[in-house]
Each structure stands twice: as structure tokens, then as C-alpha cells.
Amino acid sequence: MSTIKDIAELAGVSVATVSRVLNYDETLNVQEETKKKVFEAAEQLEYHMKEKKKRRRRLKLGVICSYSPEEELEDPFYLAVRIAIEKEIEENGFKRVPLSIEDNIERFAAVDGIICLGTFSKTTVLKIDGMQKPHIYVDASGNRSTGDSILTDIRQSVIQVMEYLWGQGHRRIGFIGGRDLDSDGEEITDSRLTMYQSFLKERGALCESCIKIGGYTPRHGYRLMKELLEEEQRPTAVFAANDSLAVGCYRAIQECGLLIPRDISVVGFNDISMAKYLTPPLTTVHVHMNFMGRRAVQMLAELIQQERRINIQVSVSTELIVRDSVGRVEE
């Protein structure tokens, strides 16, 4: 811990002056420049002390993934984020420790911090809190008073998609999404659906029969798109909650002898690696998966090394990537 004498030496003033300045002694008659030097010296020494306290040892970072390897392959979003996390851990010389929420306390005690990727129930969040380890949630919020989180800005993302489709003349816009339950059996709300509904309600254009909900895989997208095409009045465009669903939509549309985007437009979400290789290339929301994974590691390392007591929630912006799967509807 720095002393008044250290501050006095750095600022080039007497110990008595430092004491009186730091105690806001109103009877002290010194120039503002002197006061400024004292406060700046105090801040500078405090910063250097914190830097010295940083632990430079090799960090052990536990990684919990709520999705199985099989589920990762069906929806590669979490696969991409996990790989980014692992690369950042390796490049920083840290050690990655795979964890499961079912692991015993001793295994959790062996790590310096925890990265939680996926969706987690209230019970799981409480259990992670109970481990009393620095932690960060990726694509989930967790308990904001006890840990960091990094999430996609879903609200702005959906607004971008809907405004684009609306601007292309689409008024009957369908939605294909999924429904998940957490480990407590509670349904996980998809805010993409909520924002989609809100956007169309405001314009008096919401069609409940144009909403099809199932799972998040290509086979669900195929089945749900088939159902949507059987509607008496099919939509002119479909917003799929992820690119894996969009892949299934493509197959269903093409099997019905329809063309994208001449007969129906499709927009996806995430911009997984294969999106640009579909025929036609998929218009989709680019989620910065690599950034989210790497930034999660950096935030957790900072949380541990600097012994930060303030929790941070980061909202990551997205980008609408316009390719060839959306056509214009002439009114």
C-alpha cells in the first residue's frame, strides 16, 4: 500500500501538504496546480499497486457448455463460440478445464474462474454462484450481481431484419423458431419471437398463423416450413430464428417447386460458416461469435487478475449481411 510519503515524493511537495490536500483542508493556501499534482500522484500510485497485485501465474479456466457435441453440430453457433474460447485460452497460455454442472466441489475448487456457455436454469445459476468463483456467462445473463455476461443485442438485430424486409415491400412475414426447456423444466423465452411480434403488431400486420415453433435444427426448419407453405395464404418472407432452421426452410421450399427469393424470401440468424454457400446465399444476421468467445476469456482473466468487484454486462452489436435470399415485393 502506498504511503503519504510516496505521494509527496512523486508530486514533489511536502508530506504535510499531501496530508492537507487529501483531507480537503480549506485553510490550505496552495495553487490548484499543486493540488492536481497530489491527486494525480495518488491515483498513479494506486494504479501501480493494483498492477503489482495482478497474478501473473497460469490461470486455470473452467468451461461449462450446456449443449452436447451432437447439439453443437446441429446448431453450430455454440460450436463457433466454444472454439473461439478455446483458442483465446490457449493463446494466453492459460489452462482449459472442461467442467460439468454435475462435477463435485473439489473439481470446481481447482479452477480460478468459470466460463458458462449456453442456457442455464435458475437452479444451475444458484449452484454456480455457490462455487464462489469469478465467472462469466456467454449468450446468457446469469445473476448480474455476482458475475459478468456477454450477450448479443437481440432487440436491435431483429429490428434490423424486420425493417429490411418491410422496406423490401413484405407485409406478410412468417417466423420459424424453436422452443427449449432449461434443466428446471422452465420454457426459455426466445426474444427474437417477442421482438418480431412487437414489430408487426405496431404496424397491424401480425399474422399468428404465420408463426411456427418447434426446435432449432434443420429438420425442424424443414417440417415447420412445410406447415407454413400449406397455409391458405403463405407469407412472402420468412424470418428463421437461426441459420440451421433456414437450411431446413430452403429444402422444404425447393421440394415444393418454389424458388428463393422469387416466390418466397428467407432471412436467417447467426451467419454460420455455411450460410454464404447455400443456393442462393443466405441473407442473415452476422453475430460476432469469435469476438464473443475471445472477449469472454479476456473479461474473466481481468476479473480474476485485477480482483475486480464490479460486474459487467456486455451487449454485442450485430450486422445484417444482405446476400441473395430476399427479393422485393412490388405493391
Salt bridges, closest charged atoms under 4 A:
ASP25 OD2 - ARG20 NE 2.93
GLU32 OE2 - LYS35 NZ 3.82
GLU40 OE2 - LYS36 NZ 2.82
GLU51 OE2 - LYS54 NZ 2.84
GLU51 OE1 - ARG56 NH2 3.88
GLU72 OE2 - ARG82 NE 2.82
GLU74 OE2 - ARG219 NH1 2.65
GLU86 OE2 - ARG82 NH1 2.83
GLU86 OE2 - ARG96 NH1 3.64
GLU88 OE1 - ARG294 NH1 2.59
GLU91 OE1 - ARG294 NH1 3.01
ASP103 OD2 - ARG107 NE 3.31
ASP112 OD1 - ARG57 NH2 2.69
ASP129 OD1 - HIS135 NE2 3.51
ASP148 OD2 - ARG308 NH2 2.75
GLU187 OE2 - ARG179 NE 3.29
ASP190 OD1 - ARG192 NE 2.96
GLU202 OE1 - ARG203 NH1 3.54
GLU227 OE2 - ARG223 NH1 3.18
GLU231 OE2 - LYS212 NZ 3.03
GLU255 OE1 - LYS226 NZ 3.29
GLU255 OE2 - ARG251 NH1 3.36
ASP263 OD2 - ARG262 NH2 3.11
ASP271 OD2 - HIS286 ND1 2.79
ASP271 OD1 - ARG323 NH2 3.10
GLU302 OE1 - ARG308 NH2 3.13
GLU330 OE2 - ARG328 NE 3.81
GLU331 OE2 - ARG171 NH2 3.25
